[in-house]
Structure formats: structure tokens, C-alpha cells
């Protein structure tokens, strides 16, 4: 898993520090460990225009396998099967490593911040629709509803989605019409993401309440983060003109280690 790999890599970086014990080596030690971690990030996360790794700790603590903070910043990160992340920051706090075993002993917290641009989300949406055609009625091809040509717009605290909606009339003749959704994203219990509508229409006509409620029941929750392999909690989602900003925290799987709170 990605975050566990990052921690293992940090442990390897600290192991290098144990070999650097001459006077005045603080900056060399930090640079060596940071560079070793940075070199592996394209394989662990994905290619990026740039990565920056910063270790925040006294040299004596680092030589003992401890650090107050490891910060990773990536720009234009391109993870596999994911939208481009325009900006990514991961902060690991109060890390302790078992140097002989090259394993993590404890970690207080792992937080992340990510920025997604509207154009990158739409590029990903085009590719995703090509590989995974969106269908209603659990994807049944016979008499099912089809959604295509979806395009996202991000404004001031609101997102809009326009798409083409194909549905059979009287179960026979397929009719295609534009649909529009506008609203925001709300976080519930830090793990459930819900679409909260301001308006919903088909061909410019507002959906009747029963149909709107039925559609929302199919959409929500948009995501359930409790089902991820690494438990993740979102603390903030901000919709801004042209971009989506996400902040959160992850519970890292640390074998034979403790994760403090």
C-alpha cells in the first residue's frame, strides 16, 4: 500500500543516517535521507514535475531514528488510474524508526492536502467514461439509462455537471436529452461524501421532487472512504473556481508498531 511504502522508505533513509557520524554532518545527513526518499517517489506515487522532501529534526534524534516531521510535496503528480494531482502535500509527524530492523516503530499522524484542477478532472472523466460507460439500473444494457459526455465545472463553493442522458421511452425508443446537476459536496462522519443539490434538471426542466430524490439515492454517498484499504478521513473539501481542494488524515497500517494519537 502506498502510505506503508512511504514509511518503509523513510525507515531506509534513517538507516543511512546511522552511517554518517562525523562532526558537522547534520545538513549532509538530512540531505542524504531526503534525496533517497525523493528518488523513489515516482515509483511509489507516480511521475511528477517535481518532488521535494524535507526532514525536520535535530541530527542527534535523526541518528537515533527519530524525526519530528517528514514533509513530501509533489507538483503535477500523475498517479496511475487517477486524476493528475496539481499539488500534493503529505506530512508525517513524530516518526520513530527501528534502525537495525529498518522498520517503523511509531507514528503520531499522517495528514495530506491535495489540489485538483478542473481541466485535469475533466480529462480524467473523459478517459474514465471511455473505459467505464456510465449506466443506470446497475449497468443492465437492455432498457438501461446511459449517461455520457459528462463534464464538470467548478465555481465558487459549487460544482456543476452537464451530461447527455439516454433513456428508453415506453421501454422501446431511446431518447437522448441533456441533464444538469449543480450543488456542493458535504462530508459526513469524515468518511462519507454526499452530493448536496441546488438544482437538477433534464433538458432545462427541473426534476420533480420524487425523481430528484430517486436520483440522489443512486448517487449518494458519492464515496465511502471507510471502505478503502487504508482508513482515510476527510476534514475539508473546498470547491473553488477551477479547482477542488481536499484535506484529510490517514490511519497508516504499521506492522508490529503502534500509531499514537
TAZI-V893143 format. One record per pair of residues at least 12 apart in sequence whose C-alpha atoms are under 10 Angstrom apart, sorted by the first residue. I is the first residue (numbers start at 1). GAP is how many residues later the second one is. If there is no record, write none. Layout:
# TAZI-V893143
i:I gap:GAP
i:I gap:GAP
This chain:
# TAZI-V893143
i:1 gap:43
i:1 gap:228
i:1 gap:229
i:1 gap:251
i:1 gap:252
i:2 gap:39
i:2 gap:41
i:2 gap:42
i:2 gap:43
i:2 gap:228
i:2 gap:250
i:3 gap:41
i:3 gap:42
i:3 gap:87
i:3 gap:107
i:3 gap:227
i:3 gap:247
i:3 gap:248
i:3 gap:249
i:3 gap:250
i:3 gap:251
i:4 gap:100
i:4 gap:226
i:4 gap:248
i:4 gap:249
i:4 gap:250
i:4 gap:251
i:5 gap:35
i:5 gap:36
i:5 gap:39
i:5 gap:40
i:5 gap:248
i:6 gap:31
i:6 gap:34
i:6 gap:35
i:6 gap:38
i:6 gap:39
i:6 gap:66
i:6 gap:86
i:7 gap:30
i:7 gap:63
i:7 gap:85
i:7 gap:88
i:7 gap:90
i:7 gap:96
i:7 gap:97
i:7 gap:100
i:7 gap:245
i:7 gap:246
i:7 gap:247
i:8 gap:29
i:8 gap:89
i:8 gap:94
i:8 gap:95
i:8 gap:96
i:8 gap:246
i:9 gap:24
i:9 gap:27
i:9 gap:28
i:9 gap:29
i:9 gap:31
i:9 gap:32
i:9 gap:35
i:9 gap:93
i:9 gap:94
i:9 gap:95
i:10 gap:23
i:10 gap:24
i:10 gap:26
i:10 gap:27
i:10 gap:45
i:10 gap:55
i:10 gap:60
i:10 gap:82
i:10 gap:85
i:10 gap:86
i:10 gap:87
i:10 gap:92
i:10 gap:93
i:10 gap:94
i:11 gap:22
i:11 gap:26
i:11 gap:54
i:11 gap:55
i:11 gap:84
i:11 gap:85
i:11 gap:86
i:11 gap:87
i:11 gap:88
i:11 gap:89
i:11 gap:90
i:11 gap:91
i:11 gap:92
i:11 gap:93
i:11 gap:94
i:12 gap:21
i:12 gap:24
i:12 gap:25
i:12 gap:53
i:12 gap:85
i:12 gap:86
i:12 gap:87
i:12 gap:89
i:12 gap:90
i:12 gap:91
i:12 gap:92
i:13 gap:16
i:13 gap:17
i:13 gap:19
i:13 gap:20
i:13 gap:21
i:13 gap:22
i:13 gap:23
i:13 gap:24
i:13 gap:49
i:13 gap:52
i:13 gap:84
i:13 gap:86
i:13 gap:89
i:14 gap:15
i:14 gap:16
i:14 gap:18
i:14 gap:19
i:14 gap:20
i:14 gap:22
i:14 gap:23
i:14 gap:48
i:14 gap:49
i:14 gap:50
i:14 gap:51
i:14 gap:52
i:14 gap:53
i:14 gap:82
i:14 gap:83
i:14 gap:84
i:14 gap:85
i:14 gap:88
i:14 gap:89
i:15 gap:18
i:15 gap:47
i:15 gap:48
i:15 gap:49
i:15 gap:50
i:15 gap:82
i:15 gap:83
i:15 gap:84
i:15 gap:85
i:15 gap:86
i:15 gap:87
i:15 gap:88
i:16 gap:13
i:16 gap:14
i:16 gap:16
i:16 gap:17
i:16 gap:20
i:16 gap:47
i:16 gap:49
i:16 gap:83
i:17 gap:12
i:17 gap:13
i:17 gap:14
i:17 gap:15
i:17 gap:16
i:17 gap:42
i:17 gap:43
i:17 gap:45
i:17 gap:46
i:17 gap:47
i:17 gap:48
i:17 gap:82
i:18 gap:44
i:18 gap:45
i:18 gap:46
i:18 gap:47
i:18 gap:81
i:18 gap:82
i:19 gap:44
i:20 gap:12
i:20 gap:43
i:21 gap:38
i:21 gap:39
i:21 gap:42
i:24 gap:35
i:25 gap:34
i:26 gap:31
i:26 gap:32
i:26 gap:33
i:26 gap:34
i:26 gap:36
i:26 gap:37
i:27 gap:31
i:27 gap:32
i:28 gap:31
i:29 gap:26
i:29 gap:30
i:29 gap:33
i:29 gap:34
i:30 gap:23
i:30 gap:24
i:30 gap:25
i:30 gap:26
i:30 gap:27
i:30 gap:28
i:30 gap:29
i:30 gap:32
i:31 gap:22
i:31 gap:23
i:31 gap:24
i:33 gap:20
i:33 gap:21
i:33 gap:22
i:33 gap:29
i:34 gap:18
i:34 gap:19
i:34 gap:20
i:34 gap:21
i:34 gap:36
i:34 gap:37
i:34 gap:38
i:35 gap:16
i:35 gap:17
i:35 gap:18
i:35 gap:19
i:36 gap:17
i:37 gap:14
i:37 gap:15
i:37 gap:16
i:37 gap:17
i:37 gap:35
i:38 gap:12
i:38 gap:13
i:38 gap:14
i:38 gap:15
i:38 gap:16
i:38 gap:34
i:38 gap:35
i:38 gap:36
i:39 gap:12
i:39 gap:13
i:39 gap:14
i:41 gap:12
i:41 gap:31
i:41 gap:33
i:42 gap:32
i:42 gap:35
i:42 gap:36
i:42 gap:37
i:43 gap:36
i:44 gap:35
i:45 gap:29
i:45 gap:32
i:45 gap:33
i:45 gap:34
i:45 gap:35
i:46 gap:28
i:46 gap:30
i:46 gap:31
i:46 gap:32
i:46 gap:33
i:46 gap:34
i:46 gap:36
i:46 gap:38
i:47 gap:27
i:47 gap:28
i:47 gap:29
i:47 gap:30
i:47 gap:31
i:47 gap:32
i:47 gap:33
i:47 gap:37
i:48 gap:26
i:48 gap:27
i:48 gap:28
i:48 gap:29
i:48 gap:30
i:48 gap:31
i:48 gap:36
i:48 gap:37
i:48 gap:38
i:48 gap:39
i:49 gap:25
i:49 gap:26
i:49 gap:27
i:49 gap:28
i:49 gap:29
i:49 gap:37
i:50 gap:23
i:50 gap:24
i:50 gap:25
i:50 gap:26
i:50 gap:27
i:51 gap:21
i:51 gap:22
i:51 gap:23
i:51 gap:24
i:51 gap:25
i:51 gap:26
i:51 gap:37
i:51 gap:38
i:52 gap:19
i:52 gap:20
i:52 gap:21
i:52 gap:22
i:52 gap:23
i:52 gap:37
i:53 gap:17
i:53 gap:18
i:53 gap:19
i:53 gap:20
i:53 gap:21
i:53 gap:36
i:53 gap:37
i:54 gap:15
i:54 gap:16
i:54 gap:17
i:54 gap:18
i:54 gap:19
i:54 gap:37
i:55 gap:12
i:55 gap:13
i:55 gap:14
i:55 gap:15
i:55 gap:16
i:55 gap:17
i:55 gap:37
i:56 gap:12
i:56 gap:13
i:56 gap:14
i:56 gap:15
i:56 gap:37
i:56 gap:38
i:57 gap:12
i:57 gap:13
i:57 gap:37
i:61 gap:35
i:62 gap:33
i:62 gap:34
i:62 gap:35
i:63 gap:36
i:64 gap:32
i:64 gap:33
i:64 gap:34
i:64 gap:35
i:65 gap:30
i:65 gap:31
i:65 gap:32
i:65 gap:33
i:65 gap:34
i:65 gap:35
i:65 gap:37
i:65 gap:38
i:65 gap:39
i:65 gap:40
i:66 gap:28
i:66 gap:29
i:66 gap:30
i:66 gap:31
i:66 gap:32
i:66 gap:33
i:66 gap:38
i:66 gap:39
i:66 gap:40
i:67 gap:25
i:67 gap:26
i:67 gap:27
i:67 gap:28
i:67 gap:29
i:67 gap:30
i:67 gap:40
i:68 gap:24
i:68 gap:25
i:68 gap:26
i:68 gap:27
i:68 gap:28
i:68 gap:39
i:68 gap:40
i:69 gap:22
i:69 gap:23
i:69 gap:24
i:69 gap:25
i:69 gap:26
i:69 gap:38
i:69 gap:39
i:69 gap:40
i:69 gap:41
i:70 gap:20
i:70 gap:21
i:70 gap:22
i:70 gap:23
i:70 gap:24
i:70 gap:25
i:70 gap:40
i:71 gap:18
i:71 gap:19
i:71 gap:20
i:71 gap:21
i:71 gap:22
i:71 gap:39
i:71 gap:40
i:71 gap:41
i:72 gap:16
i:72 gap:17
i:72 gap:18
i:72 gap:19
i:72 gap:20
i:72 gap:40
i:73 gap:14
i:73 gap:15
i:73 gap:16
i:73 gap:17
i:73 gap:18
i:73 gap:39
i:73 gap:40
i:73 gap:41
i:74 gap:12
i:74 gap:13
i:74 gap:14
i:74 gap:15
i:74 gap:16
i:74 gap:40
i:75 gap:12
i:75 gap:13
i:75 gap:14
i:75 gap:39
i:75 gap:40
i:76 gap:12
i:76 gap:39
i:76 gap:40
i:81 gap:43
i:81 gap:46
i:81 gap:47
i:82 gap:38
i:82 gap:39
i:82 gap:42
i:82 gap:43
i:82 gap:46
i:83 gap:33
i:83 gap:34
i:83 gap:36
i:83 gap:37
i:83 gap:38
i:83 gap:39
i:83 gap:40
i:83 gap:41
i:83 gap:42
i:83 gap:44
i:83 gap:45
i:84 gap:31
i:84 gap:32
i:84 gap:33
i:84 gap:35
i:84 gap:36
i:84 gap:37
i:84 gap:39
i:84 gap:40
i:85 gap:29
i:85 gap:30
i:85 gap:31
i:85 gap:32
i:85 gap:35
i:85 gap:36
i:86 gap:28
i:86 gap:29
i:86 gap:30
i:86 gap:31
i:86 gap:34
i:86 gap:157
i:87 gap:26
i:87 gap:27
i:87 gap:28
i:87 gap:29
i:87 gap:30
i:87 gap:158
i:88 gap:24
i:88 gap:25
i:88 gap:26
i:88 gap:27
i:88 gap:28
i:88 gap:158
i:89 gap:22
i:89 gap:23
i:89 gap:24
i:89 gap:25
i:89 gap:26
i:89 gap:158
i:90 gap:20
i:90 gap:21
i:90 gap:22
i:90 gap:23
i:90 gap:24
i:90 gap:158
i:90 gap:159
i:91 gap:18
i:91 gap:19
i:91 gap:20
i:91 gap:21
i:91 gap:22
i:91 gap:158
i:92 gap:15
i:92 gap:16
i:92 gap:17
i:92 gap:18
i:92 gap:19
i:92 gap:20
i:93 gap:13
i:93 gap:14
i:93 gap:15
i:93 gap:16
i:93 gap:17
i:93 gap:18
i:94 gap:12
i:94 gap:13
i:94 gap:14
i:94 gap:15
i:94 gap:16
i:94 gap:166
i:95 gap:12
i:95 gap:13
i:95 gap:14
i:95 gap:15
i:95 gap:164
i:95 gap:165
i:96 gap:12
i:96 gap:161
i:97 gap:160
i:103 gap:151
i:103 gap:152
i:103 gap:153
i:103 gap:154
i:104 gap:150
i:104 gap:151
i:104 gap:152
i:104 gap:153
i:104 gap:154
i:104 gap:155
i:105 gap:149
i:105 gap:150
i:105 gap:151
i:105 gap:152
i:105 gap:153
i:105 gap:154
i:106 gap:148
i:106 gap:150
i:106 gap:151
i:106 gap:152
i:106 gap:153
i:106 gap:154
i:107 gap:144
i:107 gap:145
i:107 gap:147
i:107 gap:150
i:107 gap:151
i:107 gap:152
i:107 gap:153
i:107 gap:154
i:108 gap:143
i:108 gap:144
i:108 gap:150
i:108 gap:151
i:108 gap:152
i:108 gap:153
i:109 gap:140
i:109 gap:141
i:109 gap:142
i:109 gap:143
i:109 gap:150
i:109 gap:151
i:109 gap:152
i:110 gap:122
i:110 gap:138
i:110 gap:139
i:110 gap:140
i:110 gap:141
i:110 gap:142
i:110 gap:149
i:111 gap:121
i:111 gap:122
i:111 gap:123
i:111 gap:124
i:111 gap:136
i:111 gap:137
i:111 gap:138
i:111 gap:139
i:111 gap:140
i:112 gap:122
i:112 gap:134
i:112 gap:135
i:112 gap:136
i:112 gap:137
i:112 gap:138
i:113 gap:121
i:113 gap:123
i:113 gap:124
i:113 gap:132
i:113 gap:133
i:113 gap:134
i:113 gap:135
i:113 gap:136
i:114 gap:123
i:114 gap:130
i:114 gap:131
i:114 gap:132
i:114 gap:133
i:114 gap:134
i:115 gap:123
i:115 gap:128
i:115 gap:129
i:115 gap:130
i:115 gap:131
i:115 gap:132
i:116 gap:123
i:116 gap:126
i:116 gap:127
i:116 gap:128
i:116 gap:129
i:116 gap:130
i:117 gap:37
i:117 gap:123
i:117 gap:124
i:117 gap:125
i:117 gap:126
i:117 gap:127
i:117 gap:128
i:118 gap:33
i:118 gap:34
i:118 gap:35
i:118 gap:36
i:118 gap:37
i:118 gap:41
i:118 gap:122
i:118 gap:123
i:118 gap:124
i:118 gap:125
i:118 gap:126
i:119 gap:32
i:119 gap:33
i:119 gap:34
i:119 gap:35
i:119 gap:123
i:119 gap:124
i:120 gap:122
i:120 gap:123
i:121 gap:30
i:121 gap:31
i:121 gap:32
i:121 gap:122
i:121 gap:123
i:122 gap:28
i:122 gap:29
i:122 gap:30
i:122 gap:31
i:123 gap:28
i:123 gap:29
i:125 gap:24
i:125 gap:25
i:125 gap:26
i:125 gap:27
i:126 gap:22
i:126 gap:23
i:126 gap:24
i:126 gap:25
i:129 gap:18
i:129 gap:19
i:129 gap:20
i:129 gap:21
i:130 gap:18
i:130 gap:19
i:133 gap:13
i:133 gap:14
i:133 gap:15
i:133 gap:16
i:134 gap:12
i:134 gap:13
i:134 gap:14
i:134 gap:15
i:134 gap:16
i:134 gap:31
i:135 gap:12
i:135 gap:13
i:135 gap:30
i:135 gap:31
i:136 gap:30
i:136 gap:31
i:136 gap:79
i:136 gap:82
i:137 gap:81
i:138 gap:80
i:142 gap:26
i:142 gap:29
i:142 gap:30
i:143 gap:23
i:143 gap:24
i:143 gap:25
i:143 gap:26
i:143 gap:27
i:143 gap:28
i:143 gap:29
i:143 gap:30
i:143 gap:31
i:144 gap:22
i:144 gap:23
i:144 gap:24
i:144 gap:27
i:144 gap:30
i:145 gap:20
i:145 gap:21
i:145 gap:22
i:145 gap:23
i:145 gap:29
i:145 gap:30
i:145 gap:31
i:146 gap:17
i:146 gap:18
i:146 gap:19
i:146 gap:20
i:146 gap:21
i:146 gap:22
i:146 gap:28
i:146 gap:30
i:147 gap:15
i:147 gap:16
i:147 gap:17
i:147 gap:18
i:147 gap:19
i:147 gap:20
i:147 gap:29
i:147 gap:30
i:147 gap:31
i:147 gap:32
i:148 gap:14
i:148 gap:15
i:148 gap:16
i:148 gap:17
i:148 gap:18
i:148 gap:28
i:148 gap:30
i:149 gap:13
i:149 gap:14
i:149 gap:15
i:149 gap:16
i:149 gap:29
i:150 gap:12
i:150 gap:13
i:150 gap:14
i:150 gap:15
i:150 gap:28
i:150 gap:29
i:150 gap:30
i:151 gap:12
i:151 gap:13
i:151 gap:29
i:152 gap:29
i:152 gap:30
i:152 gap:90
i:153 gap:29
i:153 gap:88
i:153 gap:89
i:153 gap:90
i:154 gap:28
i:154 gap:30
i:154 gap:85
i:154 gap:86
i:154 gap:87
i:154 gap:88
i:154 gap:89
i:154 gap:90
i:155 gap:29
i:155 gap:84
i:155 gap:85
i:155 gap:86
i:155 gap:87
i:155 gap:88
i:155 gap:89
i:156 gap:28
i:156 gap:82
i:156 gap:83
i:156 gap:84
i:156 gap:85
i:156 gap:86
i:156 gap:87
i:157 gap:26
i:157 gap:27
i:157 gap:28
i:157 gap:80
i:157 gap:81
i:157 gap:82
i:157 gap:83
i:157 gap:84
i:157 gap:87
i:158 gap:24
i:158 gap:25
i:158 gap:26
i:158 gap:27
i:158 gap:38
i:158 gap:39
i:158 gap:40
i:158 gap:80
i:158 gap:81
i:158 gap:82
i:158 gap:83
i:159 gap:22
i:159 gap:23
i:159 gap:24
i:159 gap:25
i:159 gap:26
i:159 gap:36
i:159 gap:38
i:159 gap:39
i:159 gap:80
i:159 gap:81
i:159 gap:82
i:159 gap:83
i:159 gap:84
i:159 gap:85
i:160 gap:20
i:160 gap:21
i:160 gap:22
i:160 gap:23
i:160 gap:24
i:160 gap:37
i:160 gap:38
i:160 gap:39
i:160 gap:40
i:161 gap:18
i:161 gap:19
i:161 gap:20
i:161 gap:21
i:161 gap:22
i:161 gap:39
i:162 gap:16
i:162 gap:17
i:162 gap:18
i:162 gap:19
i:162 gap:20
i:162 gap:39
i:162 gap:40
i:163 gap:14
i:163 gap:15
i:163 gap:16
i:163 gap:17
i:163 gap:18
i:163 gap:39
i:164 gap:12
i:164 gap:13
i:164 gap:14
i:164 gap:15
i:164 gap:16
i:164 gap:38
i:164 gap:39
i:165 gap:12
i:165 gap:13
i:165 gap:14
i:165 gap:15
i:165 gap:37
i:165 gap:38
i:166 gap:12
i:166 gap:13
i:176 gap:27
i:177 gap:25
i:177 gap:26
i:177 gap:27
i:178 gap:23
i:178 gap:24
i:178 gap:25
i:178 gap:26
i:179 gap:21
i:179 gap:22
i:179 gap:23
i:179 gap:24
i:179 gap:25
i:179 gap:26
i:179 gap:27
i:179 gap:28
i:180 gap:19
i:180 gap:20
i:180 gap:21
i:180 gap:22
i:180 gap:23
i:180 gap:24
i:180 gap:25
i:180 gap:26
i:181 gap:14
i:181 gap:15
i:181 gap:16
i:181 gap:17
i:181 gap:18
i:181 gap:19
i:181 gap:20
i:181 gap:21
i:181 gap:25
i:182 gap:13
i:182 gap:14
i:182 gap:15
i:182 gap:16
i:182 gap:17
i:182 gap:18
i:182 gap:19
i:183 gap:12
i:183 gap:13
i:183 gap:14
i:183 gap:15
i:183 gap:16
i:183 gap:17
i:184 gap:12
i:184 gap:13
i:184 gap:14
i:184 gap:53
i:184 gap:54
i:184 gap:55
i:185 gap:12
i:185 gap:37
i:185 gap:52
i:185 gap:53
i:185 gap:54
i:186 gap:35
i:186 gap:36
i:186 gap:50
i:186 gap:51
i:186 gap:52
i:187 gap:34
i:187 gap:36
i:187 gap:46
i:187 gap:47
i:187 gap:48
i:187 gap:49
i:187 gap:50
i:188 gap:33
i:188 gap:36
i:188 gap:46
i:188 gap:47
i:189 gap:37
i:189 gap:44
i:189 gap:45
i:189 gap:46
i:190 gap:34
i:190 gap:35
i:190 gap:36
i:190 gap:42
i:190 gap:43
i:190 gap:44
i:190 gap:45
i:190 gap:46
i:190 gap:58
i:190 gap:59
i:191 gap:30
i:191 gap:32
i:191 gap:33
i:191 gap:34
i:191 gap:35
i:191 gap:36
i:191 gap:37
i:191 gap:40
i:191 gap:41
i:191 gap:42
i:191 gap:43
i:191 gap:44
i:191 gap:57
i:192 gap:28
i:192 gap:29
i:192 gap:30
i:192 gap:31
i:192 gap:32
i:192 gap:33
i:192 gap:34
i:192 gap:41
i:192 gap:42
i:193 gap:27
i:193 gap:28
i:193 gap:29
i:193 gap:30
i:193 gap:31
i:193 gap:32
i:193 gap:41
i:193 gap:44
i:194 gap:22
i:194 gap:25
i:194 gap:26
i:194 gap:27
i:194 gap:28
i:194 gap:29
i:194 gap:30
i:195 gap:21
i:195 gap:24
i:195 gap:25
i:195 gap:26
i:195 gap:27
i:195 gap:28
i:196 gap:20
i:196 gap:24
i:197 gap:15
i:197 gap:19
i:199 gap:13
i:200 gap:12
i:200 gap:15
i:200 gap:16
i:229 gap:23
i:229 gap:24
i:230 gap:20
i:230 gap:21
i:230 gap:22
i:230 gap:23
i:231 gap:18
i:231 gap:19
i:231 gap:20
i:231 gap:21
i:231 gap:22
i:232 gap:16
i:232 gap:17
i:232 gap:18
i:232 gap:19
i:232 gap:20
i:233 gap:14
i:233 gap:15
i:233 gap:16
i:233 gap:17
i:233 gap:18
i:234 gap:12
i:234 gap:13
i:234 gap:14
i:234 gap:15
i:234 gap:16
i:235 gap:12
i:235 gap:13
i:235 gap:14
i:236 gap:12
